[in-house]
Amino acid sequence: MAGHSKWANIQHRKGRQDEKRSASFSKIAKEITVSAKMGGGDPSFNPRLRLAIDKGKGVNMPKDKIDNAIKKGTGEIEGVEYVEIRYEGYGIGGAAVIVDCLTDNKTRTVADVRHAFNKYGGNLGTDGCVAFQFRHCGQLLFAPGTDEAALMDAAIEAGADDVLSNDDGSVEVITAPNDYMTVKEALEAAGFRSEYAGVTMKAENETQLGSDESLRMQKLIDALESLDDVQEVYTSVVLND
């Protein structure tokens, strides 16, 4: 059995992401551009680009925005040069936090990230200070009531690494990062559609916070996610509604 409040936690996070949907277009466009630059503009031969396009489609990103972002990456359209940076630190109650960024100005980005940590009760740490607490993997979460046995058979057949049963009734399928899209598509073909899915940094151990601490932690996460250069924020904390 895994996390006791996984379903509620994911639904809470997904709801907040949906609220920020329009703002996410520019961040996904950055990811598409960088992915196309690194691995080419054909998603059939570029798993990272395929994942970024899938993320864009998941928030109804217009096709022309996706196409333009790819062209910027392949050099067909002039675009900004972005670099990837990862920051690590601690949130409320010592919770581990990872912040992944794409930026054209490292000085600006580190200043903005440090300011958010300091303002909302966290601390920016050094490289590697919390990354060991996370597992880089594909994660698909299925609603309570899903036929776990059938899902497990389909997931194993598709090449998943693990299937976790949570005590709130939800079921997680864990994959290697590069196998995520293949497993996701195979499960969809078998009739299993996840409520949340993505390649993530999954905390090996969750940090439990009280209501007041959860509110403070949410403010820190919101502040980090609102920064233009921040792509993803991962944390070990279980946030309460």
N, C-alpha and C positions, 0 to 999 in steps of 0.2 A: 504494500500500500504506500501511496505517496502523500503529498500535501493535503491537509484536511480541508482547506478552503480554496482549493485550486480553481474551481468553477467560478465562484463569486469573485475571486481576485482577477481572473482573466476577463470576466465580463465587465468588471469595474474599469480595468485598464482599456479594454476595447471601446467602451463607451466614451471615455475621455479622448481617445484617439479619433473617434468619429467626429467629435466636436471640433477637432482641429484639422478636419479633412482638407479644406481648401488650402490651408497653409502648407500641407504636406506635399502638394504638387511640386513646388520648387525644390524641396529636399529630395523627392524621388527623382526628379529630373537630373539633379546633380549626380545621384547614384547611377542612373542610366548612362549619363555622359562618361563618367569615370570608368564604368564597366566596359563600355564600348571602346574607349581608348585603350584599355589594358588588354582586352581579349578579342576585339573586332566587333563589327556591327551585326553579325548573324547570331541570334540567340540559340540556334541549333548547335553551334559549336562554342558557345560562351555561356556556361552555367550561371555565372554571376549576372550577366545581362538578362538572361531568361528569368531569373529570380526578381530582378529589379522591375522588369516589365510586368511580371505577375503581380507585384506589389502595387504598381501603378493602376493596373486594371482593377485591382481590389478596391480602390477608392474612386473608381470611375474617372480616372485621368483621361482626358481627351486623346485620341489617337495621334492627332497632329503634334501635340506636345511631346508624346513619346517619340515619334519619328524625328522631331527636331532635336531632341536631346541625344538621340543616337547619332545623328549627323554631326553634331558638335563634337562628339567623342571620336568619330572617324575622320574629322577634319573637313567634312563637306561644307560645314557652316562654322564660321569663326566663333570661338567660345573662350570662356575663362579657364585658366589652368588651376585645377584643384589638387591639393595633397591630403592624404589621409592621416589623421592624428587620433590617438586614443589617450584619454586621461582617466586616471583612477583615483578614487578617494573614498571618504567615509561620510555617511549621512547620519541621521538621528539614531542614537543608540548604537553607534558603531557599525551600522549597516553598510555593506560593501556596495560601491557604486562604480560603474564603468560608463564612460561617456565617449561615444564614437563620433568623430567630426570629419567633415570635408570642408576645406577652407582655402582661400587664396591669400590669407594673411594670418600666419601663425601667431604673431604678436597680439593681434586683436583677439583671436580666439582664446588663447590661454588667459588673457586678462578677463574676458567675459565669463569664462568658465570658473575661474578662481573667485570672481566677484559673486557669482551665484552661490557657490559653496559657502563662502564667508557670510553672506547676507542671511542665508536661511539655515544656519546652524551646522553646516558640514565642514569638511576639511579636504582640500585637494592634496592627494598623496603623491608618492613617487611611482615611476613605472614598475609594474609588477607587484604592487603592494596588495592588490586584491584579486587580480586576474586568475590566480591559482584556485580561487574559490568557485570558479565558473567553468562550465563545460560548453564548448562551442558545438552546437548541434542543430539539427532541424527538429521542430516541435509542432505536433498537430494535436489539438485538444478537441475531444468529442463530447457531446452533451450527455448528461446523466440519462440513462435509459438505452444507450447504445448497446447493441448486441456485442458484448465484449469478446465472447469466444469466436464469433465470426470475424470480428475486426482483427483479432489477434492472428487468426489464420491468414487473412488477406494481407496483413502487415508483414508477417514473416515471409510470405510468398513474394512480396514486393521488395524485400531486402531491408526492412527496418531493423534497427539495432535493439530496440526494446519496446515493450508495451507496459504501461504503468496504470494500475487501477487506483484511483483516488477514493478516499472514504466519503467523499460527497457524491459519488456515483459517476463522476466524469472519468474519461479514459484518455491517457496521453500516449501518443506514438512518437518515439524518439528515433531520429535517423542521423547518419553521418551528414555533414553539411552538403557535400557534393551529391548525395543520394536523395536529398529532400524533394526536389521537383519530381523525380521519377516515382518515389513512393507516394507522394500526394496525388499524382495523376492516376496511378494504379488503384489507389483506394477510392478515388472518385469514380473510376470506371467500374469498380465493384459495388458502387452504391453508397459509399461512406463519404459524407461531406463534413469537413471539420468546421467548427465554429470559430476557431482561431488557428492560424498556421503561419510559420515563418522560420527563418534561420535566426537563431538567437544565441545569447550567452545565458545559459540556464544555471542558476545558482545550485550548487551541490547541497547546501544547507540553508534553509530559510531562517530569516530573522523575524521574530514576532515582536510587534510593537503594540502599545496601548492606544486608545482612541486619540488622545491628545498628541502623542508622538507620531501617530499615523498622519494626522492633519499637517503637522510640521514637515514630515517627510514628503507628503504630497506637494507642498508648496515648493520644496527644493527641486523635486522632479519636474514640476511645471515650469519653474524658472529656467532649468537647464534645457528642457525640450523647446522652450520658446525662443532660444537663441538660433539665429539663422544658420550658423555653422554646425549646429548639433544635428546629427542624423538619428542616433539611437541612444537611449539611456537604459541601462540594465541595472537592476538592484537585487539584493538578496532579501529585501524586506517583503513581508506579506501585509498589504495595506487593507485596513478595515474601511468599510463604507461609513 
